[in-house]
Amino acid sequence: REELSDLLENTSLSSIIDTMTDIKNRLAFLNGLEQIIYDKELNKNIKERKHLHKIILKETWIFGEEYSYGADDITLKNVLKTYIKDYLGREDFEELIGAEENTEQHNLIPDVCLWQQHSMGSAGKKNLVIELKKPSLNAGIKEKNQIETYASIVANDNRFPKENTKWQFVLITKDFSNDIKPLLKQADRKKGHIVKGDNYDVYVLDWGEIISEAKIRHEFLKEKLNINLKDNEEGINYLRSRYKEYLPDNF
């Protein structure tokens, strides 16, 4: 009682309850996400943009608390436009880009773009560009080349000040085809780190790694609050109750 009384001097009971609810919901989400990625019966009708993309946009914390929502489902040209306007304070994008840069490459569409919420001081900001693949697809050379193309277009664009703009491009898939598996392990880097540039990095990761890292970040609170899911239905029911409009019919 004394500990609770001391705690309530610095925060409210409703805030404590909200925090516990958020943690429980996050754990339920991770459980549900894991199932729709890896359960063949559940994932057979899950699409990239129509389903998975929409859900992930509401749960971007899974990639790290340091990021905030930037842009989604827009062309790379508009990613550049959003960045220049919001972070460089410039409005003259159309004059800057010029007609000659309306190339097919600039119309490639990344799934999700997240900006780092807080500046890294003199190091600037780090931005995360994510390409999601539907659970039924194993990523191969074509998908690897796609994320590398995103990286090349953005990171080599002279409008971005390279000295204080860092980029991380991540392809996320359920599994990999054999043609790229040897490329995912390089001696001097973490698994999946396939390209290291001056101001950008490219990763190819599987959902298992993303989900596992998110679980680890919440493990301490899970144990302290003694939060446990009773069964897999809690995770699926959470997705059904919160994201019914983003799930296939009869899910």
N, C-alpha and C positions, 0 to 999 in steps of 0.2 A: 504493500500500500504506500509506503514511504517513497519507494522508487517511482511508482506511478505518479504520485503527487509531485515529485521533483520534475519528472518528465513533462507533466502537464503545465508546468510553469513556463516551459519553453515552446510548447506546441499544443495543439488541441486534440481532444479525443477523436474528433472527426478526421483529422489529418492522419492520425495513427491508423484508424480503420481504413481510410482510403489507400494508404500505403500498403497495408496487408492485402487489400483487395487487388491492387495493381500487381503485386508480386504473384498472387495466386492466379490471376488472369494470364500473366505472362507465362507461367509454368504450364497452364492449360493450353495456351496457344502453341507453345513449343511441342507439346505432346500431339496436338491436333495436326500441326504442320508436318511433323515427322511421319504421321500416318498417311496424309494425303500425298506425300512425296514417295513413300516406300511401299505402301499397300497397293498392289496391282488392281484390286477391285475398286478401291477408292479413287485412284489416280487416273484410271483409263480415260475419263472424260474431262480431266483438268487441262485447261489450255493456259498458254503463257499470259497473254494480255487480258483476256476476258475474265480469268479467274485468279490465278496466282499473283499476277501483277497488281491487281486491285487490292488484294488482301495485304500484300507486303507493304504497300504504300501506307497502310494504317498502323504498321508495326515496325517502323524503321529502326527502332531501338535494337532490333536483333543484330544490326551491323555495328552498334556502338553508340553510347550515349552522347558522344561528342559531335554527332552529326544532326543536322536539321534538314527538313525537306527542301529540296531545291526545285526540281522540275521533273516531270515524267511524261513519257509517251509523246515527245516532241522531237523534231529533227535536230541533228547536231548543229545546224545553223541557228536554231532557236536556243539551244543550250548556250552557244556563244553569245547570243543576244541577251539572254537572261543574265548571264554572268557579267557582261560588260555593263549593263544597266545597274544591277544591284550592288556590285562590288567594286567597279571602277568608276561609278557615278557618271557614265556617259550615255547620252541619248541618241547619238548620231550613228547608230549601228548600220543602217542601210547605206549611208555614205561610205562608211569604212569598209564594208564587205565587198561592194562592187558586184556588178553583174557577172564578171568572169568567175566569181567564186560560187555561183549557184550550180555546183556540179552534182553529179549523182551521188558522190561520196558524202556530201553535206546533207543529203536527204536520208541517210541511214538513221535508224531510230533506236537509240538506247532506251532501256526500260525505265530506269530510275536514276536520278541525279541527286546527291545529297551534298550540302555544303557543311564544312566544319563550323560549328556554332561560334567558336571563339577564335580570335586571331592568335597565331603563333608568334606574335611580336614581329621582329625583323624578318622572320621566316615566312610571314604571310599567312595564307590559309591552305588547307588541304581539302580537296574535293574528291568525292567518291562517285564513280559512274558504274552502274550495275547493269549487267545483261543477264536476264533470267531465261532459263529454258524449261519447257514443260517436262513433267516427270517421266513421260514415256520416251523422251529423247536422250540418247547418250551423246554427249558433245564430242566432236571430232575435229579434224583439220579445218573444215569450213567454219565452224563456230569459233575456233581459236583465232583464225585469220580475221574474223569479224571484230572481235574485241581488240585485236592488235591494230586494226584499221581505225577504230574509234580513237585509240590512244595516239596514233600517229597524227591524225587530223587535228586533234585538239592541242596536244602538247607541243606541236611544231608550229602552231599558229602564232604569228608575230604580235598579235594584239594582246596576248597574255604575257605579263611581265614574268619571265621565267625565274627571276631571282626571288620572287615571293609568291609564286603560285605552284602548288604541288598537286598532282593528280594521281589517283589510284583507280585503275580500271579492273573490274572483277567480273568474270564470267562464272555463273553459278549453275550447276547442273546436278542431276541425280547421280550420274556416273559418266565415265569416259570411254570412248572407243579405243581400241588397242593402238591406233595410229598416233595418238598423242600421249599415251601413258609414259613413254620414255622421256618426254620433254618436261614432265611435271616434277622431276627430281633432279635438281642441279646442286652440285657440291657446295657452292658458296651461298645458297639461299634456302629459304623455307620452302617446304613442299608447295607446289602450285605457282611459285613466283617465276614466271617464264620470261619476263622482260624487265630490265632495270635501266631506265633512262636517266638523263640529268635531272629532270623535274617530274618524272612519272614512273609508275610501276604497273605492270600488268600481271594479274593473277587468274588462274583457272582453278576453281575450288568446287568441291561437292557439297551438297546440302548437309551431309553428315557432319562436316567440319564446322559449318556455320552454326548449326543447332547445338553441337557439343560445346563450342566456345560460349554461346549464350547461356547454356545451362550452368557452366562453370562459374560465370559471372554472378549467377543468382544462387549458387549453392550455399553460401554462408547464410544469407537471409532465409533461405528455405529451411535450413537446419535450426536456426535460432527461433524462427516462428513456428516450427514443427508443422509445415505445410506439406501435405502429401496428397497426390491424386489417388482416388480409390481404384479407378480403372481407366482404360482407354476411352470409354464413352464420355468422360468428362472433357477430354480434349476435343473430341468430335462435336459434342454438344455445344461447347464454347464457340466453335467455328460456325455451327448452324445458327446459333442464337444471334451472333454478332455480324456474320457475313453471309447471311442467307442469299442476299441479292447477288453475291459474287461467286456462288457455288452452282454447279450444274443442277439441272432439274432432277428431282427425286434423289438428291444426294443424301 
